[in-house]
């Protein structure tokens, strides 16, 4: 099952679990994508902000890029200590 096919509760459980996966790269990608989505949404809803549309578009592009990067990191083989 892919990273984005799981519910948030199970992903959070995996992050806190004993396994090396998901690792820092995947978790960083998830967090960055969530932050970029929040910025895009807030920028769209700020009517008096001239740069809002541009900021929203840039944040949406960042979200798209990091979403694509986090998924392959989740599928990387587990590293043994």
C-alpha positions in Angstrom: 0.0 0.0 0.0 1.4 3.4 -0.9 2.1 6.2 1.5 -0.8 8.3 0.4 -3.2 5.4 0.5 -2.9 5.0 4.3 -4.9 6.9 6.8 -3.0 9.5 8.9 -3.4 7.5 12.1 -1.6 4.5 10.7 1.2 6.7 9.2 1.7 8.4 12.6 1.9 5.0 14.2 4.5 3.8 11.8 6.6 7.0 12.4 6.6 6.3 16.1 7.2 2.6 15.7 10.4 0.6 16.0 11.0 0.2 12.3 13.5 2.4 10.4 10.7 3.2 7.9 9.3 5.7 7.4 12.6 7.5 7.7 13.4 11.1 8.1 13.3 11.7 4.3 9.7 10.5 3.9 8.5 12.2 7.1 10.2 15.5 6.0 8.4 15.2 2.7 5.0 14.6 4.4 5.5 17.5 6.7 6.7 19.9 4.0 3.7 18.9 1.7 1.3 19.5 4.6 2.9 22.9 5.3 2.9 23.9 1.6 -0.8 22.9 1.4 -1.7 25.1 4.4 0.2 28.0 2.9 -1.5 27.6 -0.5 -4.9 27.5 1.2 -4.2 30.5 3.4 -2.9 32.5 0.5 -6.0 31.8 -1.6 -8.2 33.0 1.2 -6.5 36.4 1.8 -8.3 38.7 -0.6 -6.4 41.9 -0.1 -2.9 40.3 -0.6 -1.6 41.1 -4.0 1.0 38.4 -4.0 -1.4 35.8 -2.6 -2.2 34.1 -5.9 1.5 33.8 -6.7 2.4 32.5 -3.3 -0.5 30.0 -3.5 0.8 28.8 -6.9 4.3 28.4 -5.6 3.2 26.5 -2.5 1.0 24.2 -4.6 4.0 23.5 -6.9 6.2 22.7 -3.9 3.6 20.4 -2.4 3.4 18.5 -5.7 7.2 18.1 -5.9 7.7 16.9 -2.3 4.7 14.5 -2.5 6.4 12.8 -5.4 9.7 12.6 -3.5 8.3 11.2 -0.2 6.6 8.1 -1.8 9.8 6.5 -3.2 11.6 7.1 0.1 8.8 5.2 1.9 9.5 2.2 -0.4 13.2 2.3 0.1 14.6 -0.9 1.7 15.0 -0.9 5.4 18.5 -0.1 6.6 19.9 -2.6 9.2 22.0 -1.1 12.0 
